[in-house]
Amino acid sequence: MKTTAPLLPALLAFAGAVAAKQPHGHIEFLWEARDPAAQSRPVALGLILQPERPHQLCWKSSRFPAEDVTVRLVAERDGDTVTLVEETVASAAPIVRCHPFVPAAHGLSAGEHEVVLSYDEVEIAREPIEIAADLASAGFHRRDAIFVQGRTNYPAGVAPEDYRGHFLWTLTFGADGRVIEVETVEAEGIAATLREAGDQAARLYRIGAAVDPNAAPVRYRLRYELKP
């Protein structure tokens, strides 16, 4: 008697249930500590060895294991591994942890690194990041490139399926690479209810500073997708 066909739906359902229970983790770098009162945060696309104010190294989870877990964040480069964070965390979901991060204080050198998040020695996430000696030598510090992105914080009480939408901005950057004017062109979906947070996030963007401190402002149109 053939039983393969009737078993397939059950096997697929079981596989889906197992996948849904897999631990989740995400790594994020912040240019500096976020303001606790703000609804946004400055996500860094590159870091420097000795920032004027400490960067932040964050990890997040929407599906954390239902037990106490040793969480580690390490930096890997050329076969060397340096522990950046190690902590024991009890079951919680969702969870966000951020730690001050000065790369030079961990003995890291300038160059490309990979930061790895693990739960009880099981790798969960991996993110590449350039760590430069300073902004002047950073590959990410260019007048035509963004190196800090503003991001809105996830609003409490919003279901993941409802967290969809986008902002479309025209941002004007001054000679120092910071935003001096924000025009919101579109705020669709969930973004329509997050206008204040969106304005805060837009003002956190940064591009490379101009060589001439009297350089004319530049404008970029940027789209920010909101999704779970």
C-alpha positions as CSV (number, residue, x, y, z in Angstrom):
1,M,0.0,0.0,0.0
2,K,1.4,3.4,-1.0
3,T,1.4,6.0,1.9
4,T,3.8,8.6,0.4
5,A,1.1,11.0,-0.9
6,P,-1.0,11.2,2.3
7,L,2.1,11.7,4.4
8,L,3.4,14.6,2.4
9,P,1.0,17.3,3.9
10,A,1.8,16.1,7.4
11,L,5.5,16.1,6.8
12,L,5.4,19.6,5.3
13,A,3.4,20.9,8.2
14,F,5.9,19.3,10.6
15,A,8.8,20.9,8.8
16,G,7.1,24.3,8.9
17,A,6.4,24.0,12.6
18,V,10.1,23.2,13.3
19,A,11.2,26.1,11.1
20,A,8.9,28.5,12.9
21,K,10.5,27.5,16.2
22,Q,14.1,28.0,15.1
23,P,15.8,30.7,17.2
24,H,16.0,34.1,15.5
25,G,18.8,36.7,15.9
26,H,19.9,39.9,14.2
27,I,23.0,42.1,14.6
28,E,22.9,45.9,14.4
29,F,25.5,48.6,14.7
30,L,24.6,52.0,15.9
31,W,26.8,55.1,15.3
32,E,26.2,56.2,18.8
33,A,23.8,55.4,21.7
34,R,20.2,56.2,20.8
35,D,18.3,58.8,22.8
36,P,16.0,56.8,25.2
37,A,13.2,59.3,24.6
38,A,13.5,59.2,20.8
39,Q,11.5,57.0,18.4
40,S,14.5,56.3,16.1
41,R,18.1,55.2,16.0
42,P,21.2,55.8,14.0
43,V,22.2,52.5,12.2
44,A,25.9,52.6,11.1
45,L,27.1,51.1,7.9
46,G,30.7,51.5,9.0
47,L,32.6,52.2,12.3
48,I,35.8,53.8,13.5
49,L,38.3,52.5,16.0
50,Q,38.0,55.3,18.5
51,P,34.8,57.2,18.0
52,E,34.2,60.5,19.8
53,R,31.2,58.8,21.5
54,P,31.1,55.0,21.8
55,H,29.3,53.1,19.0
56,Q,26.7,50.6,20.1
57,L,26.7,46.9,19.2
58,C,23.2,45.5,19.4
59,W,21.6,42.1,19.0
60,K,17.9,41.4,18.7
61,S,15.6,38.4,18.7
62,S,11.9,37.9,18.0
63,R,12.2,34.1,18.7
64,F,14.6,33.5,21.6
65,P,15.0,30.0,23.0
66,A,12.7,29.1,25.9
67,E,15.6,28.6,28.3
68,D,18.7,30.4,29.7
69,V,21.2,30.9,26.9
70,T,24.8,32.1,26.7
71,V,24.8,34.7,24.1
72,R,28.1,35.7,22.4
73,L,29.1,38.3,19.9
74,V,32.6,37.9,18.4
75,A,34.6,39.6,15.7
76,E,36.4,37.5,13.2
77,R,39.2,38.5,10.8
78,D,41.9,36.5,9.1
79,G,41.3,33.5,11.3
80,D,41.4,35.5,14.6
81,T,38.4,35.7,16.9
82,V,37.8,38.3,19.5
83,T,35.0,38.2,22.0
84,L,33.0,41.4,22.2
85,V,30.0,40.5,24.3
86,E,29.2,37.4,26.4
87,E,26.1,37.3,28.6
88,T,23.6,34.8,29.9
89,V,20.0,35.7,28.9
90,A,16.7,34.2,30.2
91,S,13.9,33.3,27.8
92,A,12.3,36.4,26.4
93,A,10.6,37.6,23.2
94,P,11.1,40.0,21.7
95,I,14.4,41.1,23.1
96,V,16.9,43.9,22.2
97,R,20.3,44.3,23.9
98,C,22.8,47.1,23.1
99,H,26.3,47.5,24.4
100,P,28.8,50.4,24.1
101,F,31.4,49.5,21.5
102,V,34.8,51.1,21.0
103,P,36.6,48.7,18.6
104,A,40.1,49.8,19.7
105,A,39.3,48.9,23.3
106,H,38.9,45.2,22.1
107,G,42.2,45.3,20.3
108,L,40.6,45.3,16.9
109,S,42.5,46.9,14.0
110,A,41.3,48.8,10.9
111,G,39.9,46.6,8.2
112,E,36.9,44.4,7.3
113,H,35.6,42.3,10.1
114,E,32.7,39.9,10.5
115,V,30.7,40.0,13.7
116,V,29.0,36.7,14.7
117,L,26.1,36.2,17.0
118,S,25.7,32.8,18.7
119,Y,23.4,31.1,21.2
120,D,25.2,28.4,23.2
121,E,27.9,28.2,20.6
122,V,25.4,27.8,17.7
123,E,25.8,30.5,15.1
124,I,22.6,32.5,14.6
125,A,23.7,35.6,12.6
126,R,26.7,37.1,10.9
127,E,27.3,40.6,9.7
128,P,30.3,42.2,7.9
129,I,31.4,45.6,8.9
130,E,34.3,48.0,7.9
131,I,36.1,49.4,10.9
132,A,38.3,52.3,9.9
133,A,41.1,54.1,11.7
134,D,39.2,57.4,11.3
135,L,36.6,59.0,9.1
136,A,39.3,60.5,6.8
137,S,40.6,57.0,5.9
138,A,37.2,55.2,5.9
139,G,36.0,53.7,2.6
140,F,32.4,54.3,3.6
141,H,33.0,58.1,4.2
142,R,32.2,59.6,0.8
143,R,30.2,62.6,-0.3
144,D,28.0,60.4,-2.5
145,A,27.4,57.6,0.1
146,I,25.4,57.2,3.2
147,F,27.2,55.8,6.2
148,V,24.5,56.3,8.9
149,Q,20.9,55.4,8.2
150,G,18.0,56.6,10.4
151,R,15.6,53.9,11.4
152,T,12.3,54.1,13.3
153,N,11.9,52.0,16.4
154,Y,9.4,49.2,16.2
155,P,6.1,50.5,17.8
156,A,4.6,48.6,20.7
157,G,1.4,46.8,20.1
158,V,1.8,46.5,16.3
159,A,1.5,43.0,14.8
160,P,4.2,42.0,12.4
161,E,1.7,41.6,9.5
162,D,0.6,45.2,10.1
163,Y,4.2,46.6,10.1
164,R,4.4,47.4,6.4
165,G,4.8,50.7,4.5
166,H,7.4,53.2,3.5
167,F,8.7,56.7,3.7
168,L,10.0,58.6,0.7
169,W,12.1,61.6,1.7
170,T,14.1,64.3,0.0
171,L,17.0,65.0,2.3
172,T,19.3,68.0,2.1
173,F,22.8,67.5,3.5
174,G,25.1,70.3,4.6
175,A,28.8,70.5,4.1
176,D,29.4,68.5,7.3
177,G,27.4,65.6,5.9
178,R,24.5,66.0,8.3
179,V,20.8,66.5,7.4
180,I,19.7,70.2,7.4
181,E,16.3,69.8,5.8
182,V,13.7,67.0,5.5
183,E,10.9,66.8,3.0
184,T,8.5,63.9,3.4
185,V,7.3,63.1,-0.1
186,E,5.4,59.9,0.9
187,A,4.4,58.2,4.1
188,E,2.4,55.1,3.1
189,G,1.0,52.2,5.2
190,I,2.2,52.0,8.8
191,A,4.5,55.0,8.0
192,A,1.4,57.3,7.9
193,T,1.1,56.7,11.7
194,L,4.8,57.2,12.3
195,R,5.4,60.7,10.9
196,E,7.1,62.1,14.0
197,A,9.4,59.0,14.3
198,G,10.0,59.2,10.6
199,D,11.1,62.8,10.8
200,Q,13.5,61.9,13.6
201,A,14.9,59.0,11.7
202,A,15.4,61.1,8.5
203,R,17.5,63.6,10.5
204,L,19.9,60.9,11.6
205,Y,21.2,60.1,8.1
206,R,24.8,61.1,7.4
207,I,27.0,61.2,4.3
208,G,30.6,62.0,3.9
209,A,31.6,65.6,4.7
210,A,32.7,67.9,1.9
211,V,36.4,68.8,1.5
212,D,35.3,72.5,1.3
213,P,33.5,73.5,4.5
214,N,31.6,76.1,2.5
215,A,30.4,73.5,-0.1
216,A,26.9,73.9,-1.3
217,P,24.3,71.5,0.2
218,V,23.4,68.3,-1.7
219,R,20.0,66.6,-2.0
220,Y,19.1,62.9,-2.2
221,R,15.8,61.2,-2.5
222,L,15.7,58.2,-0.3
223,R,13.1,55.5,0.3
224,Y,12.8,53.6,3.6
225,E,10.8,50.4,3.6
226,L,9.1,49.3,6.9
227,K,8.6,45.6,7.1
228,P,8.9,43.0,9.9
